[in-house]
Amino acid sequence: MYVVKIGGSVLTDKTRPFSYREKIANEIARVLKGFKGILVHGVGSYGHPLAIKYRLWEGLRENTIEWADTRLHVLKLHMRFLEALISNGIPAVTFGPANMVSYGLWNKKPLEEFLKYGFVPVLFGDGILDKELGLKVISGDDIVAELSMIFREEIDAVVFCVDVDGIFTDDPKKNPNAKLIKEISRENLLKFARSSEDFSGAMKKKAESIMRIPEEIPVYIINGLKPENIKRVFKGENPGTLVRG
């Protein structure tokens, strides 16, 4: 099976709070018809601005209403994406990490059972119980890394859908001469991944999560704003960057 992460920069415009890319979401849902596996999505402009505003990286202080407010907005994005998936015939079901993870321990059984019955579990960035912080943010990328370890025997590949074509020799948004790297080792991945000012840490944070994915699982980083790329991966093609070994 595949684990596919739809980045928050794909589902939303991160420069505008609470901006949902409905057309892209519906196109992604169409190409995922018949999909077998697990979907994870980022929180984009629904979650990051509030996480920064409320300083959620500091954990649970006197800010329970702020955590609840952030999750409410993330769930609004989640339900819109879920609606797109179901409208296109995908039996998508919600799995909130807050209800699945307790102090570092994942409850694998419900995911296994829903997968067995043909459902497509959909997870999202969330706040989970933590011994030191009370609650801590778990990003979509970190969720993918955890799932890859939990289901390492069953996963054929992991696909990260981002807003650029893959890993480049430089930031393609700033340098038009940057070259796409078609295949890269985990050893060199961090060298070319770039950080950013937003809450997710952009490609650098993604690379750190990828380093935790078992080495035998191929990882594709592709442009999710071109939804047909997802189908190309399922056909055995490499429309972006392949991370190996």
C-alpha positions in Angstrom: 0.0 0.0 0.0 0.9 3.7 -0.3 1.1 6.4 2.3 0.4 9.8 0.6 0.9 13.1 2.3 -0.9 16.1 0.8 1.0 19.1 1.9 -0.7 22.1 3.5 0.9 24.2 0.7 -1.0 22.2 -1.8 -4.5 22.2 -0.2 -4.2 25.9 0.9 -2.5 29.1 -0.1 -0.2 29.6 2.9 0.0 33.4 2.2 -3.7 33.8 2.9 -5.3 32.5 6.2 -8.1 29.9 5.7 -7.7 29.7 1.9 -8.8 26.4 0.6 -7.8 25.3 -3.0 -11.0 23.6 -3.8 -10.2 22.9 -7.5 -6.8 21.3 -6.6 -8.4 19.3 -3.8 -11.1 17.9 -6.2 -8.5 17.1 -8.9 -6.4 15.2 -6.3 -9.5 13.3 -5.2 -10.2 12.3 -8.8 -6.8 10.9 -9.4 -6.9 9.0 -6.1 -10.1 7.1 -7.1 -9.5 3.5 -6.3 -6.6 4.3 -3.9 -5.6 1.8 -1.3 -3.6 3.0 1.6 -3.5 5.9 4.1 -3.7 9.6 3.4 -2.3 12.4 5.6 -2.7 16.1 5.0 -1.0 19.2 6.3 -2.9 22.0 8.0 -1.6 24.9 5.9 -3.2 28.3 6.3 -5.9 26.8 8.6 -3.5 25.7 11.3 -0.1 27.4 11.0 -1.2 31.0 11.6 -3.1 30.0 14.7 -0.3 27.8 16.0 2.1 30.7 15.7 -0.3 33.2 17.2 -1.0 30.9 20.2 2.6 29.7 20.5 1.5 26.1 20.6 5.0 24.8 20.3 5.4 25.7 24.0 2.8 23.1 24.9 -0.2 23.2 27.2 -0.2 26.2 29.5 -3.3 28.2 30.3 -4.3 28.0 26.7 -6.8 25.1 26.4 -9.2 27.3 24.4 -6.4 28.2 22.0 -5.6 24.6 21.3 -9.3 23.9 20.8 -9.7 26.8 18.5 -6.8 25.7 16.4 -8.1 22.2 16.1 -11.5 23.5 15.1 -10.1 25.4 12.2 -7.9 22.4 11.2 -11.0 20.2 11.2 -12.8 22.7 8.9 -10.1 22.1 6.4 -10.1 18.4 7.0 -13.9 18.1 6.5 -13.7 20.0 3.2 -11.0 17.6 1.9 -12.9 14.6 3.2 -16.0 15.8 1.3 -13.9 16.1 -1.9 -12.7 12.5 -1.4 -16.1 11.0 -0.7 -17.7 12.9 -3.5 -15.2 11.2 -5.8 -16.0 7.7 -4.6 -13.2 7.3 -2.0 -14.4 5.7 1.3 -12.4 8.2 3.4 -12.7 8.1 7.2 -11.3 10.5 9.8 -8.5 9.4 12.1 -7.5 12.2 14.5 -4.0 11.6 16.0 -5.2 13.3 19.2 -7.5 10.3 19.7 -4.9 7.7 18.6 -1.7 8.6 20.3 -1.1 8.6 24.1 2.3 9.7 25.4 4.2 8.3 22.3 2.2 5.1 22.0 0.1 4.6 18.8 -3.0 2.5 18.7 -2.5 0.6 15.4 -5.4 -1.7 15.6 -8.2 0.6 14.4 -6.2 1.6 11.3 -5.5 -2.0 10.5 -9.2 -2.9 10.8 -10.5 0.0 8.7 -7.9 -0.8 6.0 -8.9 -4.4 6.0 -12.5 -3.4 5.3 -11.5 -1.2 2.4 -11.6 2.2 3.9 -9.1 5.0 3.3 -8.0 6.5 6.7 -7.2 10.2 6.5 -5.0 11.8 9.2 -3.9 15.4 9.7 -1.5 17.5 11.8 -2.8 17.6 15.3 -2.0 18.1 19.0 -1.2 14.9 20.9 -0.6 14.1 24.6 3.0 14.5 25.8 4.5 13.9 29.2 6.7 17.0 29.1 4.5 19.5 27.3 1.1 18.3 28.1 0.2 18.6 24.5 2.6 18.9 21.6 2.1 19.5 17.9 2.6 16.6 15.6 3.0 17.6 11.9 1.7 15.7 8.9 5.3 14.8 8.0 5.9 13.4 11.5 2.7 11.4 11.2 3.9 9.9 7.9 7.2 8.9 9.5 5.4 7.2 12.4 3.0 5.3 10.1 6.0 4.2 8.0 7.6 2.6 11.0 4.3 1.1 12.2 3.4 -0.4 8.8 6.9 -0.8 7.4 6.2 -4.4 6.1 3.0 -3.3 4.2 4.1 0.0 2.6 5.3 0.0 -1.0 6.2 3.7 -1.1 5.6 7.0 0.6 4.6 10.0 -1.5 5.0 13.6 -0.3 3.0 16.1 -2.4 4.5 19.6 -2.1 4.2 22.9 -4.0 7.4 22.5 -6.1 8.6 19.7 -8.4 10.8 18.0 -5.8 14.3 18.6 -4.3 16.4 21.2 -6.1 20.0 22.3 -6.0 18.7 25.6 -4.7 15.4 27.3 -3.9 13.5 27.2 -7.2 11.2 30.0 -6.0 14.1 32.3 -5.7 16.6 30.9 -8.2 15.4 30.2 -11.7 18.6 28.3 -12.4 18.0 25.7 -9.7 18.0 22.2 -11.0 15.7 19.4 -10.1 17.4 16.4 -8.5 15.7 13.3 -9.8 17.2 10.8 -7.3 18.9 11.5 -4.0 20.2 9.5 -1.1 19.0 10.1 2.4 22.7 11.0 3.2 22.5 14.0 0.8 18.9 14.9 1.4 19.5 17.3 4.3 22.2 19.1 2.3 19.7 20.3 -0.3 16.6 20.7 1.8 15.8 24.3 2.7 14.1 25.7 5.8 11.6 28.5 5.9 10.0 31.0 8.2 6.6 29.2 8.5 5.6 26.8 11.3 6.2 23.6 9.3 9.9 24.4 8.6 9.2 23.6 4.9 11.5 21.1 3.1 14.2 20.9 5.9 11.6 19.7 8.4 10.2 17.3 5.8 13.7 15.9 5.2 14.2 15.3 8.9 11.0 13.3 9.0 12.0 11.4 5.9 15.2 10.3 7.7 13.1 8.4 10.1 11.3 6.4 7.4 12.8 2.9 7.1 15.4 2.9 4.4 13.8 0.0 2.4 10.8 2.2 1.7 11.2 4.5 -1.4 10.1 8.1 -0.9 8.8 10.3 -3.6 8.6 14.1 -3.4 6.4 15.5 -6.1 4.4 18.5 -7.1 0.9 18.1 -5.7 -0.3 21.2 -7.6 0.0 18.8 -10.6 -2.3 16.1 -9.3 -1.6 13.7 -12.2 1.9 13.3 -10.7 0.3 11.1 -8.0 -1.1 8.7 -10.6 2.3 8.6 -12.3 4.0 7.4 -9.1 1.4 4.6 -8.8 2.4 3.6 -12.4 6.0 3.3 -11.4 7.2 6.6 -12.8 9.2 9.3 -11.0 7.7 12.8 -11.7 9.7 14.5 -9.0 12.6 13.4 -6.7 13.1 9.8 -5.5 14.8 9.4 -2.1 16.5 6.1 -1.7 18.7 4.3 0.8 
